[in-house]
Amino acid sequence: MKPKNVLFISNIKLDNPMRGTPLRIYKFILNIKKENNVWVSSQTNHKDFGDQYFEIPKVNLIKKFLFFHKIIKENKIDIVISATGTSIKL
C-alpha cells in the first residue's frame, strides 16, 4: 500500500510526553509514521517530528482554518487526524 500524507493536529503539548494523554498521542503518531508521511501540528514540538512540525497558531478561527488549508494543499495531505483534550460539564 502506498504511504499516505497525514496531518495530525492536537492541542496537547507533545514536547515531553511522559505519561497519560501526551504519551498515548506521541506513540500513536510514531506508529502512523512507520508506514506514512506524517506532519504534526500541536502546541509544542518533539524532536522526533523534525521539520514536519507546525506550531498551532494563536490566531482567530478563520486564520487558523486558512493556516491548515495551506498546509494541506502544499503537502498534498490525504488524511487529517485530530486529537484534542475535552471536558464534559454536567
C-alpha positions as CSV (number, residue, x, y, z in Angstrom):
1,M,0.0,0.0,0.0
2,K,1.3,3.5,-0.9
3,P,2.2,5.7,2.1
4,K,-0.4,8.4,2.8
5,N,0.4,12.0,3.7
6,V,-1.1,12.5,7.1
7,L,-1.6,15.7,9.1
8,F,-2.0,15.1,12.8
9,I,-3.5,18.1,14.8
10,S,-3.5,18.1,18.6
11,N,-3.9,20.9,21.1
12,I,-1.9,18.8,23.6
13,K,1.8,19.7,24.4
14,L,4.0,16.9,22.9
15,D,7.5,18.2,23.7
16,N,8.0,15.9,26.7
17,P,5.4,13.1,26.7
18,M,6.0,11.3,29.9
19,R,2.6,9.8,30.8
20,G,-1.1,9.9,30.1
21,T,-2.7,11.5,27.0
22,P,0.5,13.2,25.7
23,L,2.4,9.8,25.8
24,R,-0.5,8.0,24.1
25,I,-0.7,10.6,21.3
26,Y,3.1,10.6,20.8
27,K,3.2,6.8,20.5
28,F,0.2,6.9,18.1
29,I,2.0,9.3,15.9
30,L,5.2,7.2,15.9
31,N,3.1,4.2,14.8
32,I,1.5,6.1,12.0
33,K,5.0,7.3,10.9
34,K,6.1,3.7,10.3
35,E,4.1,3.5,7.1
36,N,3.1,7.0,6.3
37,N,4.5,10.6,5.9
38,V,3.2,12.5,8.9
39,W,3.1,16.2,9.6
40,V,2.3,17.2,13.2
41,S,0.7,20.4,14.4
42,S,0.5,20.9,18.2
43,Q,1.3,23.4,20.9
44,T,4.9,22.3,21.2
45,N,7.3,20.3,19.1
46,H,9.0,17.0,19.9
47,K,12.5,16.4,18.4
48,D,11.2,13.3,16.6
49,F,8.9,15.4,14.4
50,G,11.7,17.5,12.9
51,D,10.8,19.7,10.0
52,Q,7.4,18.1,9.6
53,Y,6.1,20.1,12.6
54,F,3.9,23.2,12.6
55,E,3.0,25.1,15.8
56,I,-0.7,25.7,16.1
57,P,-1.0,29.5,15.6
58,K,-2.6,31.6,18.3
59,V,-5.0,33.4,16.0
60,N,-8.7,33.6,15.4
61,L,-10.6,30.6,13.9
62,I,-10.7,31.9,10.3
63,K,-6.9,32.5,10.2
64,K,-6.4,29.0,11.8
65,F,-8.5,27.5,9.1
66,L,-6.5,29.2,6.4
67,F,-3.3,28.1,8.1
68,F,-4.3,24.4,8.0
69,H,-5.7,24.8,4.5
70,K,-2.3,26.0,3.2
71,I,-0.5,23.1,4.9
72,I,-3.0,20.6,3.4
73,K,-2.6,22.0,-0.1
74,E,1.2,22.5,0.0
75,N,2.0,19.0,1.4
76,K,-0.8,17.1,-0.5
77,I,-2.3,15.8,2.7
78,D,-4.5,12.7,2.2
79,I,-5.7,12.3,5.8
80,V,-6.3,14.7,8.7
81,I,-6.4,13.3,12.2
82,S,-7.3,15.4,15.2
83,A,-6.8,14.7,18.9
84,T,-7.9,17.3,21.4
85,G,-8.5,17.5,25.1
86,T,-12.1,17.7,26.0
87,S,-14.1,18.1,29.2
88,I,-17.7,17.2,29.9
89,K,-19.7,19.5,32.2
90,L,-22.7,18.0,33.9
